[in-house]
Amino acid sequence: MLCLVPLVLVAVAAVRHRSVLAEGFGQLRAASWPWLLAAAAATCLTWVAAAFTRQGAVVQPLPKGRLLATQFAAGAANHLLPTGLGAGAVNLRFMTVCGVPLARSSAALALYLMAECVGRLGLLAVLLVAFPDALRLGTLLPDGSLLPLLLGVAGLLVAAAAVVLLVRRLRTRLAAFAREALGEARSVHTRPARALALWGGSLAFPALQAAGLAAVGQALRLPVPPAHMALAYLAATVAVAMVPTPGGLGSVEAALIVALVAAGGPAGVATAVVLTYRIITVWVPLVPGAMTLGALVRLKVI
């Protein structure tokens, strides 16, 4: 039900603003193909960056070709489960098949998620400092909604902490997992090559995603500077990270359109940019990724 609620809300908004969507689809005919190819190239490089980060999160060497193929297949799995759970499950299975113990595989997965979060938030912070006026934040939230939103987030964190403290079995499990994760992180950072792969890949991954959106914006002549488009992308993806829709379907599109409009783009062109970007990054690789996922399962790679 939690996965369906955002989809329903986005569908209602799409019906109410169908004229803007129609205008956005109409803008696609004027796209510049070289820039679209650049966006496709940036998308392909995101799988390479993800493979570097996955290898950097675990000490044991993983087979390079199969690791890269797994990252491509994980994108398709991500559209079956919400909030990146599909990719996490595929990579967890891949590491265990490669002989990494389950506890260390789980610790490596947690380290990857932490590094990816730090990389994305770090890039966002740098761009916010460099371009403080790029986003008109007042247009993103209704008046008076910021305080209730912050209180709601704080309430969720307090509730989660209370559950962990009160349930002894859960507290014991989490403490054991934390010890394992910290041990794996220390082992990784004793090897410069692993640390470089972990943090370099975690920075390159969101940077390449943002570069892909900026390239699509250039292709459709969105009157927003590329750096501002990158900032809008990072802000939108951070904002919808906890929305439980499979692959961010609907929620990412809505947040990106709002962010690009807040950055100064016309609604019709911003819609066209987001639709084209999601076609390149989600829908075009979906069938090949699903076929790769099936092949990896049949070959017992995962």
N, C-alpha and C positions, 0 to 999 in steps of 0.2 A: 504493500500500500504506500509506503514511504517513497518507493521508486516511481509510482504512478502519479502521485500528487504534483510534482514539478512538471511532468509531461503534460498533465491536464491544464495546469496554469499557463504553460507556454502555448499550448494549442489554442486556448481561449484568446490569449493575446495576439496570436498569429491571425485568427479569424477577424478580430477587431481591427487589425492593421493590415488587412490583406492587400490594400492598395499600395502600401509601402513595399510589401513583399513582391508584388507584381512589378513595381518600378525597379526593384533590385534585380530581379531576373532579367528585365529588359536591358539593364546596364551591362550584362555579361557579353553581349554581342560586340561591344567596343573594347574588350580587354586586349592588352598587348601580350602576345604569346611569349616573347623572350622573358618577360618578368614572371609569367606563369611557370615557365620551365625552371627559372631560378627558385621559385617557391617549391616546386617538386623536388629539386636537388636538395634544398634545405631540409625537406621532410625526410628524404632518404638518409641524410647525414644524422638525423635524430636517432635512428636505429643504431648507427655506429656509436654515437655518444652514449646511448643507453647500455650498449654492450661493454664499453670501457668502464662505465660506472658499476655495472654488475660485477665485472671481474675485479675491480678495485675494492669491492666490499667483502671479498673472500680471499683468504691466503692461498688456498689450493688452486692451481692453474686449471682453467676450464677450456675445453676444445673450442678454438676461435670460430671456425665456420659454423658449428652447431649453435654456439652462443649467439652469433649474429642472426641466424635463422630463427632462433627462439624469440629474439626481441621483435622481429617482424611478425611472427605468429602471435605473440602476446598482445599486439595491437588489436587483432580480431577478437581474442578472448576477452579483452577489456570491454567489449560491447555486449557481453552477456551478463556481466556483474557490475554493480555500481562502485564508484570511487576507486578504481584501479585494482579491485580485488581479482579480476581475471588475469591481469598481467602478473600479479603477485603469486597466484596459484600456479601458473605455468612455470615461472622461474623457480619457485620452491621445488616443484617436481623435477625440473631439469637439474638442479643442483644435487638433489638426493640421488637421481639416477647416475650422476657423475661421481658418486661416492662420498659426497659431503654429508656428514651426519645431520640428522634432522634438526638438532638443537643449533648447530653451527649454521645450517641453511637459514633457519628462522632468524638468527642473530644477523646474518648477512643481509637478509631482506629488510630488517628493521634499520640497519645501518644505511642501506641504499635509500630508503624512504626519508631518513633524517637528512642525508646529504642532499637529496633532490629538493627537499623543503628549504634547507639552508641556502642552496644555490639560487632557487627561485626568489626567495625573500631578499637575499643579498643583492641580486640584480635589480629587483624592484626598489630597494632602498637607495641604491646608487643612482638610478634614473630619477627617483623622486627628488633627491638632493640636487642633481644636475639640472632638472627641468621642473622646478616646483610649481609652475603655473601651467603645466601641460594638460592636466585634467581639471575641469571645473567640478570639484567634488560636491558642490552644493546641488548640482543637477542629478547626482546619483542616488541620493536618499531624500525622501520627503522631510519637510521641516519637523523637527522634534522627534525623529525616529532613531537618531544615533544613540542617545542614552538608553532607551529600551533595548536596542540591539546589543549594546555592550553589556547591559545587565543580564540579558538572556544568555550570552556566551559565558559570562562569569558564573551564572547559575548552573549551567551544564558542567563546567569544570569542577565546581564545588560538589555537585552531585556525584560525578565520577570519582573524585577523591574520597568522598564519604563511603561509597560502595567498596572501594579498594581497602580502606581502613577497617571497615566493619566485617567484611567477609574474610575470615582468616585463611581459608584454603586458596582463595584468589590472590591474597596478599603474598602467600608463600610461593605460589607459582610465578607471580610477577617478579618477586625478588630473585628467584633462581634464574629467570629469563634475563633480568637486568645484569646479573653477574656474568652470564654467558655472553651477552651482547657487549659488555664492557671489555671482556677478555678478547673477543674477536676484534673489536675496534683497536685495542692496543697492539695486537698481532699485526693487523693491517698497516698501522702507522709506523711499525718498525721497519717496513719495507718501502723505500721511497717510490719505487715504481707503482706499487699498489696505491699508495696515498695520492700520487699524481693522477692515476687513472680515476680514482674515486672522486676527487674534488674537481679535477679538470672536466670529467664527463658530466658531473652534476651542474657545472656552470654552463658547459656547452649545450646541454640538452634544452633548457628553456631559452637560451640565447638563439639557438637555431629555430625553435618554434616561433619566437617573436620575429626573427628575420623572415621567416616564411610569410607571416601575416603582412609585414612591411612590404615584401615583394609583390604580394597580391594587391596591396593598396596602391603601389606604383603602377601596376598593370591597369588598374581601373581609374587611375588619376584621382585618387582621394586627396583632397586638399588638406592633408595633415602631414607634418614632417615625419619621416620614418622613425626617428627616435621617440616621438610622441606616440606613434602606433605601437611600438614595442612596449612602452610604458602602459598603454591601455590594455594590451594583451596580458601582461603580467598581472596587472591589477584585477582584471576580470577573472583570470584563472585562479588566482588566490581567493577571490571572493566566493567562487562557486565550488571550491575544493571539497566542501563538506556536503554538497547537495547530492543525495544518493540516486542519481540517474545513471543508467548503464552508459559508459563512455561519455558522460556529460551531455548526452543527447538532449537538445532543447535548452537546457540551462546555460551551457557554454555559448550557444548562439545568441541567446537573449542578452547575456552579460557582455559579450563582445560588442554587440550592436550599441548597447547603452554606453559602454566605455568609449567607443569610437566617436559617438555623437558628443559625449562629454569632452572629447579632445578637440572638437571643432568640426567634425565631418558632417556633411548632409546625411539625413536619415536614409534616403534612397541609395546613395553610393555606399554608405557604411554597411547597409544590408547586403548589397551585392558583394562587397569585399568579404564579409563573413561567410556568406553562402559559398562563394568560390573557394575560400580557404578551407572550409569544412569538407567540400567535395574532394579537394586535393589530398587532405590529410586523413580523412575518415573513409569516405565512400569509395574512392578509387582503389585504395589498398585493401578494402574489406574482404572481397572475394579471394584475391590471391593470398591474403593472410590466413583466411579460413582454410584454404587448400593446403597451405604450408603447415598449419596447425594439425590438420588431419594426417598429413604425411609424416610429421614428427611423431605423432601418436602411434601410427602403424609401424614405424621404424624403431619404436621404443626408445627414442631420444628423450621423450617426456612421458 
